[in-house]
């Protein structure tokens, strides 16, 4: 058990270093690695989301203290996101992992592509999103986050910033809303499949906590662009490998 905890501490450490450095991709990084190790999609997503409850809670509180949130934006994202997250988590537990894994790998591949695109293209400001579009974004982001084990940040924050929302409010509000979405997704997994990989969850949490101060230092010294490109390439390669393996199993 100690070896397993240490392994997932390393994964949690790496994922938190990524997230702390570029403000996103904890879930997709950890989920991509876990799935490449053979962990079923539902178990990977459940483990990552329970661990993320701690990181998103701390992050959301920090943004609230720093006044980086807009309350109306938080709730327009959080409430629909909780609904989408619960539906996504329930669907993931009802579908055989071997069937859904290729689709999840494609989704994670697309998220990697989104991060890469974001790194290579400047943001073009546009008018603020209408409230109904924000709610639709919340539902979609929550659903896909639960299905893929991550992706809320890259999808929601990127869309808001691209739509003209002030970056500090987009990132802060997305982070605080993510806590409520993650809490709902975790509760859905507990109620349906339970939690079996406690060593994995403990390792992810410990690794993330240890990495947090180092990630903050990396943020100060490393430019965003090369870090985002590196993370995007790693996620895309892992997802591509998972997709090839899943398709081989289906065809074999």
Secondary structure, 3 states (H helix, E strand, C coil): CHHHHHHHHHHHHHHHHHHHHHCCCHHHHHHHHHHHCCCCHHHHHHHHHHHHHHHHHHHHHHHHHCCCCCHHHHHHHHHHHHHHHHHHHHHHHHCCHHHHHHHHHHHHHHHHHHHHHHHHCCCCCCCCCCHHHHHHHHHHHHHHHHHHCCCHHHHHHHHHHHCCCCHHHHHHHHHHHHHHHHHHHHHHHHHHCCCCCHHHHHHHHHHHHHHHHHHHHHHHHCCHHHHHHHHHHHHHHHHHHHHHHHHHHHHC
